[in-house]
Every structure is written in C-alpha cells, then in structure tokens.
Amino acid sequence: LYEQGEALASELKISRSRLFALALEEFIRQRRSRRLLDRINAAYEDPPDAAERALQRAMRRTHRRVVESDG
C-alpha cells in the first residue's frame, strides 16, 4: 500500500502527504454521502399510507399525460 501510494503521488506530481489528505477528504465525503443516504432510506422505510398512494396514482396519471402529449 505504501509503495502504491508513493507511485501514485509521483505519477500525480504531488507529495505523499497531499495524496493522503486527498484520500482522507474523499473518504469523509463518501462517508457523509452514505450517512445521508441511510437517513433518506430510513425516512422512506414506512409503506405509503392511503393518501400517499392516491397522490402517487395522480402523479403517475399526470406524468403519463405529459409524456404522451410530448410524443
């Protein structure tokens, strides 16, 4: 891993410490994104209630009309 890091830093013409900083920034960004996705998924865990299902059907009908009128 060390040798691969050295090679990549050399290839990118950056210091090894800069490479590590970039890698850590990316890791933190991915972790933050994953935590956000987990929170979004948790918010949608419950099945839709009757009102939400009715709204979904209405939205599908509207979308279908829009798509068909554009074609």
DSSP file (Angstrom, degrees, kcal/mol; ACC not computed):
  #  RESIDUE AA STRUCTURE BP1 BP2  ACC     N-H-->O    O-->H-N    N-H-->O    O-->H-N    TCO  KAPPA ALPHA  PHI   PSI    X-CA   Y-CA   Z-CA
    1    1 A L     >        0   0    0      0, 0.0     4,-2.4     0, 0.0     5,-0.2   0.000 360.0 360.0 360.0 -42.5    0.0    0.0    0.0
    2    2 A Y  H  >  +     0   0    0      1,-0.2     4,-2.7     2,-0.2     5,-0.2   0.938 360.0  47.4 -60.2 -47.4    2.8    2.3    0.9
    3    3 A E  H  > S+     0   0    0      1,-0.2     4,-2.5     2,-0.2    -1,-0.2   0.881 111.1  51.1 -64.6 -38.1    4.6    1.6   -2.4
    4    4 A Q  H  > S+     0   0    0      2,-0.2     4,-2.6     1,-0.2    -1,-0.2   0.905 110.6  49.5 -64.6 -40.3    1.4    2.1   -4.4
    5    5 A G  H  X S+     0   0    0     -4,-2.4     4,-2.7     2,-0.2     5,-0.2   0.919 110.8  49.4 -63.1 -44.4    0.9    5.5   -2.6
    6    6 A E  H  X S+     0   0    0     -4,-2.7     4,-2.3     2,-0.2    -2,-0.2   0.927 112.6  47.8 -58.8 -45.7    4.4    6.5   -3.4
    7    7 A A  H  X S+     0   0    0     -4,-2.5     4,-2.6     2,-0.2    -2,-0.2   0.911 113.4  47.0 -64.3 -43.2    3.9    5.6   -7.1
    8    8 A L  H  X S+     0   0    0     -4,-2.6     4,-2.6     2,-0.2    -1,-0.2   0.912 111.3  50.6 -67.1 -42.1    0.6    7.4   -7.3
    9    9 A A  H  X>S+     0   0    0     -4,-2.7     5,-2.5     2,-0.2     4,-0.7   0.916 112.7  47.4 -60.6 -42.6    1.9   10.5   -5.6
   10   10 A S  H ><5S+     0   0    0     -4,-2.3     3,-0.7    -5,-0.2    -2,-0.2   0.928 111.8  50.0 -64.0 -45.0    4.8   10.5   -8.0
   11   11 A E  H 3<5S+     0   0    0     -4,-2.6    -2,-0.2     1,-0.2    -1,-0.2   0.894 115.5  42.7 -60.4 -41.1    2.5   10.0  -11.0
   12   12 A L  H 3<5S-     0   0    0     -4,-2.6    -1,-0.2    -5,-0.2    -2,-0.2   0.527 108.9-126.6 -83.5  -6.2    0.3   12.9   -9.9
   13   13 A K  T <<5 +     0   0    0     -4,-0.7     2,-0.3    -3,-0.7    -3,-0.2   0.918  69.3 119.7  58.4  46.1    3.3   15.0   -9.1
   14   14 A I      < -     0   0    0     -5,-2.5    -1,-0.2    -6,-0.1    -2,-0.1  -0.908  69.3 -93.1-132.1 162.1    2.1   15.7   -5.6
   15   15 A S     >  -     0   0    0     -2,-0.3     4,-2.2     1,-0.1     5,-0.1  -0.333  32.0-117.0 -72.4 158.8    3.6   14.9   -2.2
   16   16 A R  H  > S+     0   0    0      1,-0.2     4,-2.4     2,-0.2     5,-0.2   0.889 117.6  53.3 -62.1 -39.2    2.7   11.8   -0.3
   17   17 A S  H  > S+     0   0    0      2,-0.2     4,-2.2     1,-0.2    -1,-0.2   0.878 107.8  50.7 -66.0 -35.7    1.1   13.8    2.4
   18   18 A R  H  > S+     0   0    0      2,-0.2     4,-2.6     1,-0.2    -1,-0.2   0.902 109.1  51.8 -65.9 -40.3   -1.1   15.6   -0.1
   19   19 A L  H  X S+     0   0    0     -4,-2.2     4,-2.5     1,-0.2    -2,-0.2   0.927 110.4  48.0 -60.7 -44.7   -2.1   12.3   -1.6
   20   20 A F  H  X S+     0   0    0     -4,-2.4     4,-2.5     2,-0.2    -2,-0.2   0.892 110.7  51.4 -63.7 -39.3   -3.1   11.1    1.9
   21   21 A A  H  X S+     0   0    0     -4,-2.2     4,-2.5     2,-0.2    -2,-0.2   0.920 111.0  47.8 -63.2 -43.2   -5.0   14.4    2.5
   22   22 A L  H  X S+     0   0    0     -4,-2.6     4,-2.3     2,-0.2    -2,-0.2   0.908 112.1  49.8 -63.6 -41.7   -6.9   13.9   -0.8
   23   23 A A  H  X S+     0   0    0     -4,-2.5     4,-2.3     2,-0.2    -2,-0.2   0.906 111.7  48.1 -64.2 -41.4   -7.7   10.3    0.1
   24   24 A L  H  X S+     0   0    0     -4,-2.5     4,-2.6     2,-0.2    -2,-0.2   0.904 109.7  52.4 -66.7 -41.2   -9.0   11.3    3.5
   25   25 A E  H  X S+     0   0    0     -4,-2.5     4,-2.4     1,-0.2    -2,-0.2   0.922 111.5  47.0 -59.0 -43.9  -11.1   14.1    2.1
   26   26 A E  H  X S+     0   0    0     -4,-2.3     4,-2.7     2,-0.2     5,-0.2   0.902 111.1  51.5 -65.4 -41.4  -12.7   11.6   -0.4
   27   27 A F  H  X S+     0   0    0     -4,-2.3     4,-2.5     2,-0.2    -2,-0.2   0.928 111.8  46.6 -60.7 -45.7  -13.3    9.0    2.4
   28   28 A I  H  X S+     0   0    0     -4,-2.6     4,-2.6     2,-0.2    -2,-0.2   0.908 112.1  50.7 -63.6 -42.5  -15.0   11.6    4.5
   29   29 A R  H  X S+     0   0    0     -4,-2.4     4,-2.3    -5,-0.2    -2,-0.2   0.920 112.4  46.5 -62.0 -44.8  -17.1   12.8    1.6
   30   30 A Q  H  X S+     0   0    0     -4,-2.7     4,-2.5     2,-0.2    -2,-0.2   0.896 112.5  50.2 -65.3 -39.6  -18.2    9.2    0.8
   31   31 A R  H  X S+     0   0    0     -4,-2.5     4,-2.5    -5,-0.2    -2,-0.2   0.914 110.9  49.1 -64.9 -42.2  -19.0    8.5    4.4
   32   32 A R  H  X S+     0   0    0     -4,-2.6     4,-2.1     2,-0.2    -2,-0.2   0.916 112.2  48.7 -62.5 -43.4  -21.1   11.7    4.7
   33   33 A S  H  X S+     0   0    0     -4,-2.3     4,-2.6     1,-0.2    -2,-0.2   0.900 111.1  50.3 -63.4 -41.1  -22.9   10.7    1.5
   34   34 A R  H  X S+     0   0    0     -4,-2.5     4,-2.5     2,-0.2    -2,-0.2   0.906 109.7  50.1 -64.5 -41.6  -23.5    7.2    2.8
   35   35 A R  H  X S+     0   0    0     -4,-2.5     4,-2.0     2,-0.2    -1,-0.2   0.891 111.2  49.5 -64.7 -38.5  -24.9    8.5    6.1
   36   36 A L  H  X S+     0   0    0     -4,-2.1     4,-2.5     2,-0.2    -2,-0.2   0.928 111.1  49.2 -64.3 -45.3  -27.2   10.9    4.2
   37   37 A L  H  X S+     0   0    0     -4,-2.6     4,-2.9     1,-0.2    -2,-0.2   0.902 109.4  52.4 -60.9 -41.4  -28.4    8.0    2.0
   38   38 A D  H  X S+     0   0    0     -4,-2.5     4,-2.2     1,-0.2    -1,-0.2   0.900 110.3  48.1 -61.1 -40.7  -29.0    5.9    5.1
   39   39 A R  H  X S+     0   0    0     -4,-2.0     4,-1.8     2,-0.2    -2,-0.2   0.898 112.1  49.1 -67.6 -40.0  -31.1    8.7    6.6
   40   40 A I  H  X S+     0   0    0     -4,-2.5     4,-1.2     2,-0.2    -2,-0.2   0.937 111.7  49.0 -63.8 -45.5  -33.1    9.1    3.4
   41   41 A N  H  < S+     0   0    0     -4,-2.9     3,-0.4     1,-0.2    -2,-0.2   0.892 109.4  52.4 -61.3 -39.4  -33.7    5.4    3.2
   42   42 A A  H >< S+     0   0    0     -4,-2.2     3,-1.2     1,-0.2     4,-0.4   0.872 105.3  55.4 -64.0 -36.1  -34.8    5.3    6.9
   43   43 A A  H 3< S+     0   0    0     -4,-1.8     3,-0.3     1,-0.3    -1,-0.2   0.791 111.9  43.6 -66.7 -27.1  -37.3    8.1    6.1
   44   44 A Y  T 3< S+     0   0    0     -4,-1.2    -1,-0.3    -3,-0.4    -2,-0.2   0.229  83.6 100.5-103.1  13.6  -38.9    6.0    3.4
   45   45 A E    <   +     0   0    0     -3,-1.2    -1,-0.2    -4,-0.1    -2,-0.1   0.888  64.7  80.4 -65.1 -39.4  -39.0    2.7    5.3
   46   46 A D  S    S-     0   0    0     -4,-0.4     3,-0.1    -3,-0.3     0, 0.0  -0.454  91.0-113.6 -70.1 137.6  -42.6    3.0    6.2
   47   47 A P        -     0   0    0      0, 0.0    -1,-0.1     0, 0.0    -2,-0.1  -0.359  42.8 -90.7 -66.8 152.8  -45.0    2.0    3.4
   48   48 A P        -     0   0    0      0, 0.0     2,-0.1     0, 0.0    -4,-0.0  -0.331  40.7-129.9 -65.2 144.8  -47.1    4.8    1.9
   49   49 A D     >  -     0   0    0     -3,-0.1     4,-2.5     1,-0.1     5,-0.2  -0.235  36.5 -86.1 -84.0-177.9  -50.5    5.4    3.6
   50   50 A A  H  > S+     0   0    0      1,-0.2     4,-2.2     2,-0.2     5,-0.2   0.885 128.4  50.3 -60.0 -41.6  -53.7    5.7    1.6
   51   51 A A  H  > S+     0   0    0      1,-0.2     4,-2.1     2,-0.2    -1,-0.2   0.902 111.6  48.2 -65.1 -40.1  -53.3    9.4    1.0
   52   52 A E  H  > S+     0   0    0      2,-0.2     4,-2.4     1,-0.2    -2,-0.2   0.891 110.4  51.3 -67.8 -38.9  -49.8    8.9   -0.3
   53   53 A R  H  X S+     0   0    0     -4,-2.5     4,-2.3     2,-0.2    -2,-0.2   0.904 109.8  50.2 -63.6 -40.4  -50.8    6.1   -2.6
   54   54 A A  H  X S+     0   0    0     -4,-2.2     4,-2.2     1,-0.2    -2,-0.2   0.908 110.7  49.6 -63.8 -41.4  -53.6    8.3   -4.0
   55   55 A L  H  X S+     0   0    0     -4,-2.1     4,-2.5     2,-0.2    -2,-0.2   0.903 109.3  52.1 -63.7 -41.1  -51.1   11.1   -4.6
   56   56 A Q  H  X S+     0   0    0     -4,-2.4     4,-2.4     2,-0.2    -2,-0.2   0.918 109.2  49.6 -61.4 -43.6  -48.7    8.6   -6.3
   57   57 A R  H  X S+     0   0    0     -4,-2.3     4,-2.3     1,-0.2    -1,-0.2   0.916 111.8  48.6 -61.9 -42.5  -51.5    7.4   -8.7
   58   58 A A  H  X S+     0   0    0     -4,-2.2     4,-2.4     1,-0.2    -1,-0.2   0.904 111.1  50.1 -64.6 -40.7  -52.4   11.0   -9.5
   59   59 A M  H  X S+     0   0    0     -4,-2.5     4,-2.7     1,-0.2    -1,-0.2   0.899 109.6  51.2 -65.2 -39.7  -48.8   11.9  -10.2
   60   60 A R  H  X S+     0   0    0     -4,-2.4     4,-2.8     2,-0.2    -2,-0.2   0.915 110.1  49.3 -63.4 -42.5  -48.4    8.8  -12.5
   61   61 A R  H  X S+     0   0    0     -4,-2.3     4,-2.3     2,-0.2    -2,-0.2   0.932 113.0  47.0 -61.6 -45.3  -51.5    9.8  -14.5
   62   62 A T  H  X S+     0   0    0     -4,-2.4     4,-2.3     2,-0.2    -2,-0.2   0.928 113.1  48.7 -62.2 -45.2  -50.2   13.4  -14.9
   63   63 A H  H  X S+     0   0    0     -4,-2.7     4,-2.8     1,-0.2     5,-0.2   0.924 110.1  51.6 -61.2 -44.8  -46.8   12.1  -15.9
   64   64 A R  H  X S+     0   0    0     -4,-2.8     4,-2.7     1,-0.2    -1,-0.2   0.913 110.1  49.0 -59.8 -43.5  -48.3    9.7  -18.4
   65   65 A R  H  X S+     0   0    0     -4,-2.3     4,-2.2     2,-0.2    -1,-0.2   0.910 112.3  48.6 -62.7 -42.3  -50.4   12.6  -20.0
   66   66 A V  H  X S+     0   0    0     -4,-2.3     4,-1.3     2,-0.2    -2,-0.2   0.930 113.9  45.7 -63.7 -46.1  -47.3   14.8  -20.2
   67   67 A V  H  X S+     0   0    0     -4,-2.8     4,-1.0     1,-0.2     3,-0.3   0.920 114.0  48.5 -64.8 -44.0  -45.2   12.1  -21.8
   68   68 A E  H  < S+     0   0    0     -4,-2.7     3,-0.3    -5,-0.2    -1,-0.2   0.857 110.2  51.2 -66.3 -35.1  -47.9   11.1  -24.2
   69   69 A S  H  < S+     0   0    0     -4,-2.2    -1,-0.2     1,-0.2    -2,-0.2   0.750 108.5  52.6 -74.4 -22.8  -48.6   14.7  -25.3
   70   70 A D  H  <        0   0    0     -4,-1.3    -1,-0.2    -3,-0.3    -2,-0.2   0.704 360.0 360.0 -80.8 -20.8  -44.8   15.2  -25.9
   71   71 A G     <        0   0    0     -4,-1.0    -1,-0.2    -3,-0.3    -2,-0.2   0.450 360.0 360.0 -82.4 360.0  -44.6   12.2  -28.2
